[in-house]
């Protein structure tokens, strides 16, 4: 099944047990969204704003971060910029 939800406002909605493999999100605001038990393996995220986002108990195996602003980015409370200086 394919749906086009262009110009749709689903603010404050709750989606549970949803299959969305191959979903394309473009120019979408998900500010303050809560993503729990979500499978994003193989996902491609580009030109996105994750400022202020919090990731906890996530599997970040094989994650690649390129050409991203890292100011204030912390892993377990340690600034990544400080870790990179040590390399």
GROMACS elastic network, one bead per residue, 0.5 to 0.9 nm:
[ bonds ]
;  ai    aj funct       b0    kb
    5     8     6  0.54509   500
    5     9     6  0.87576   500
    6     9     6  0.89905   500
   10    13     6  0.55478   500
   10    14     6  0.87613   500
   11    14     6  0.88703   500
   11    30     6  0.85906   500
   12    33     6  0.88518   500
   15    18     6  0.64915   500
   20    23     6  0.53143   500
   20    24     6  0.89904   500
   22    43     6  0.88430   500
   25    28     6  0.61842   500
   29    33     6  0.89609   500
   30    33     6  0.52778   500
   30    34     6  0.87707   500
   31    50     6  0.88458   500
   32    53     6  0.82306   500
   35    38     6  0.61515   500
   39    42     6  0.89391   500
   39    43     6  0.88262   500
   40    43     6  0.52336   500
   40    44     6  0.86315   500
   41    44     6  0.88995   500
   45    48     6  0.65866   500
   46    49     6  0.88211   500
   49    52     6  0.89122   500
   49    53     6  0.88691   500
   50    53     6  0.53185   500
   50    54     6  0.87023   500
   51    54     6  0.89512   500
   55    58     6  0.65030   500
   59    63     6  0.89331   500
   60    63     6  0.54565   500
   60    64     6  0.89932   500
   65    68     6  0.67103   500
   69    72     6  0.89616   500
   69    73     6  0.84595   500
   70    73     6  0.51220   500
   70    74     6  0.85881   500
   70    79     6  0.88075   500
   70    80     6  0.71851   500
   70    81     6  0.69239   500
   71    74     6  0.88584   500
   71    79     6  0.83019   500
   71    80     6  0.82834   500
   71    81     6  0.71908   500
   72    79     6  0.63004   500
   72    80     6  0.77316   500
   72    81     6  0.79012   500
   73    77     6  0.89215   500
   73    78     6  0.82015   500
   73    79     6  0.57304   500
   73    80     6  0.57746   500
   73    81     6  0.75310   500
   74    77     6  0.53148   500
   74    78     6  0.50076   500
   74    80     6  0.54774   500
   74    81     6  0.84212   500
   75    78     6  0.52707   500
   75    79     6  0.65615   500
   75    80     6  0.66166   500
   76    79     6  0.85450   500
   78    81     6  0.86929   500
   78    82     6  0.74961   500
   78    83     6  0.75966   500
   79    82     6  0.53950   500
   79    83     6  0.66587   500
   79    84     6  0.89323   500
   80    84     6  0.61408   500
   80    85     6  0.86343   500
   81    84     6  0.51152   500
   81    85     6  0.63402   500
   81    86     6  0.89691   500
   82    85     6  0.51520   500
   82    86     6  0.66935   500
   83    86     6  0.53338   500
   83    87     6  0.69626   500
   84    87     6  0.53510   500
